[in-house]
Amino acid sequence: MLANMHLGHNSLMAQLVTAIWPLGPRAGSVRLRNCYAPGMARGWESRSIESQQDDAGRKTGGGPALTPEERARHQQKAGLQLALAETQAQLSAACRPPHREMLKLRLDAIQAQLEDL
């Protein structure tokens, strides 16, 4: 009985493999090779990506070096701007007057902190 189950399992497995790969497990690689343009080198995509990464690296490295204090101030300003945007969104969605009042006070405090920077 175990031998029959084993054979049944193999035939089921063969059916599953045939259903997944009707042309065999290596058919996909043949189709992939045929999708390249004739006369085009196979590595052209990687060279294009490499040049895009080089361009991106040159764009980000062009600014002046910031001192730790300047970097901290920029980070604090970015955090306050995010808090300001979040508070404005909450204020536009708030319905209860006490909640709206609290959000207006928070908005004023954030704007004051931004002006101090």
C-alpha positions in Angstrom: 0.0 0.0 0.0 2.9 2.4 0.7 4.4 1.7 -2.7 1.1 2.6 -4.3 0.9 5.9 -2.4 4.5 6.6 -3.4 3.7 6.0 -7.1 0.6 8.1 -6.8 2.6 10.9 -5.3 5.1 10.8 -8.1 2.4 10.9 -10.8 0.7 13.8 -9.0 4.0 15.6 -8.8 4.6 15.0 -12.5 1.2 16.5 -13.3 2.0 19.5 -11.1 5.3 20.0 -12.8 3.7 19.7 -16.2 1.0 22.2 -15.2 3.6 24.7 -14.0 6.1 24.2 -16.8 4.2 23.0 -19.9 7.3 23.4 -22.1 9.7 22.1 -19.5 11.7 23.9 -16.7 14.2 25.5 -19.1 11.6 27.0 -21.5 11.5 30.3 -19.7 15.2 30.9 -20.2 14.9 30.3 -23.9 12.1 32.9 -24.1 14.2 35.3 -22.0 17.1 35.0 -24.4 14.9 35.8 -27.4 13.5 39.0 -25.9 16.8 40.9 -26.5 17.0 43.1 -29.5 19.2 41.6 -32.3 22.6 43.3 -32.5 22.3 44.7 -29.0 24.8 43.6 -26.4 23.3 41.7 -23.5 24.8 43.9 -20.8 23.5 47.2 -22.1 20.9 47.5 -19.2 23.6 47.2 -16.5 25.7 49.9 -18.2 22.6 52.2 -18.3 21.9 51.6 -14.7 25.5 52.2 -13.8 25.5 55.6 -15.6 22.2 56.6 -13.9 23.7 55.8 -10.5 26.9 57.8 -11.3 24.7 60.8 -12.3 22.7 60.5 -9.1 25.9 60.4 -7.0 27.2 63.5 -8.7 24.0 65.4 -8.0 23.8 64.7 -4.3 27.5 65.4 -3.6 27.7 68.9 -5.0 26.5 70.9 -2.0 28.8 72.5 0.6 29.6 70.4 3.7 27.5 71.4 6.6 28.7 71.7 10.2 27.0 69.5 12.8 25.1 72.5 14.1 23.8 73.4 10.7 22.8 69.8 10.0 21.0 69.6 13.3 19.2 72.9 12.5 18.1 71.6 9.1 16.8 68.3 10.7 14.9 70.3 13.3 13.4 72.6 10.6 12.4 69.5 8.5 10.7 67.9 11.6 8.9 71.2 12.4 7.7 71.5 8.8 6.3 67.9 8.9 4.6 68.6 12.3 3.1 71.8 10.8 1.7 69.9 7.8 0.3 67.2 10.0 -1.3 69.7 12.3 -2.8 71.6 9.4 -4.3 68.3 8.0 -5.7 67.4 11.5 -7.2 70.9 11.8 -8.9 70.7 8.5 -10.5 67.4 9.5 -11.3 68.3 13.2 -15.0 68.8 14.0 -15.1 69.4 17.8 -14.4 73.0 18.8 -12.1 72.1 21.8 -10.0 69.9 19.5 -9.8 72.6 16.9 -8.7 75.1 19.5 -6.0 72.8 20.7 -4.8 72.3 17.2 -4.7 76.1 16.5 -2.6 76.6 19.6 -0.2 73.8 18.4 -0.1 75.4 15.0 0.8 78.7 16.4 3.6 77.2 18.6 5.1 75.3 15.6 5.0 78.4 13.5 6.8 80.4 16.3 9.5 77.7 16.5 10.0 77.8 12.8 10.4 81.6 12.9 13.0 81.3 15.6 15.1 79.0 13.4 
